[in-house]
């Protein structure tokens, strides 16, 4: 059954409470209004859930800023950016680990022949999933691979390692790009199709996909004009000249340059979704709610697999125990979450079965530098926890 606006009735019932001016969620909405007015981002949509039900949700600001602004709504679709890593690539990998098809401590070279070289044979699947591979954080594959998608794994394999695998945590897009190729090689199926077959269709998601159709553009939050940020980053490294930078408003296509080059669907970025359907994806990592993973697999996401290193990491997720994580101080240490460059985030508290989703488009209608919204994320979590606890006590 579907409620108004195509949303489930339970979700709609939760939203109805937002129009009651005494709801504690007003503190969240007012705070986000302040940050919109300050220029951190033009729009924000949030959803706070507990024990499988959406409790608070709201949409603020404009998803598109132009001569005719388009207001954000609870159905606005956002470029989730790096949330793609855990919600798609991590989920698909863990399904195969659970089935015994993929082994955490096997060499990546077992799956990707390009890595069968002396300096890369130590890198394992676990290293990729926990960002301990030794690979750089980022490189413009659209430059290094000569414009050919299939050459991307080889281009990554040719890069010099920055540290011995397993000895540091350095967040790396390249690690998850490789996991995307690994899944494609294993299955003979492109990542977007694999995600649709194994995740989107089984969960009956209608507004979650890679490469949105052009007709959907007005329902999608806009991003940056061109890739000025990546262009500046590449220029600062003294990289070679590149002529094919995007220069128009990025709206309805993936913001990330590497994901765009790789066809709009990659292991690290490219996923689009709404707050409600992001919540459905997040539920797949909770032992009592997942329809796609076994409870014992879900327990792995709250376990620190990088003890003693720079960050506390599980398979595809950062743990709240990480110093200065965007979880803030009000989520338990075994909570796990992820952020996206476009201004998105998803944190999951398995102890209390809570999910916190904040979607913004901080890269839109703003000159460089983009706002660092980590403090906004932490405050959002604090306000959301307080709202949940006040609601429970009232």
C-alpha angles and dihedrals in degrees: 000000000000129000131207117320091018093290126131114266093242090055091047090051090054091049091052088067090062090073090060102095092211094064114119088226087078087080089060094048093046091050092051090048088056092052091047089052089049090056099247091129136341096232143018134188120186138183128188118192137182130192094351098313130102106237104174132017137155143160123224136183131359123317089200126031113203142109085302108032119211114219120229115246135182087264096053112127118225134197097246092198111185094009080084087075099068101019096054114006096035092045093050092047093049091050088057094044088052090051092048093244094113125041121210097214098042117114114261085230088070088067103025114044091199088073094057092108131112098254095046105041092093093062112104135189088254090056091054094048093048098040093244098117099111091239120133119264095243144355128171102253090183085070101035097045094051093239093300116121096204091057093061098092090050091048090053092046089054093058119102115251113245095209141358110285113261096020100091142022112233114164106237132188087192092063092059094041085059092049088055091054090044091056091048092050092048095050104027086230130113114249096245092054092044091052091048093049098043104030118013099043098042089050091045093234113174102178102040121094150111120261103017117220115258091242089065095057098106090057093055128085111244125237138197128330100251121325097293092148095054091041090055092045092052092045091052090057091056090245124171121275116278122190105186102075114144111248105178129081109291102225124151095004129083114283098209112093097215093048089049090051091048091057101275094289120081139148093257105038146358104091119132124193148139125255092254095052092043085058090054089052091048090054089064089073095055116091095221096045110033119117094181105044135047118249092247090055091051090056089065092068092068095049121099108233095173101056114174094017131106095277137023104242136178127182103314096336139087116230123230087236086077111109110258094000118168088248089082124205100300100069121078117257093250092057111115132207151150140215133214127220093234088064104274132131142176125190127181126200106198094184093063096022092240130152125198118194125180119176121186135156099223092161092064126095094355133109119230132309098059115219117268099231100182091111088051090054092050092049091047090056092048092050092045093051090048091049091051093048094045090049091051092050097045 
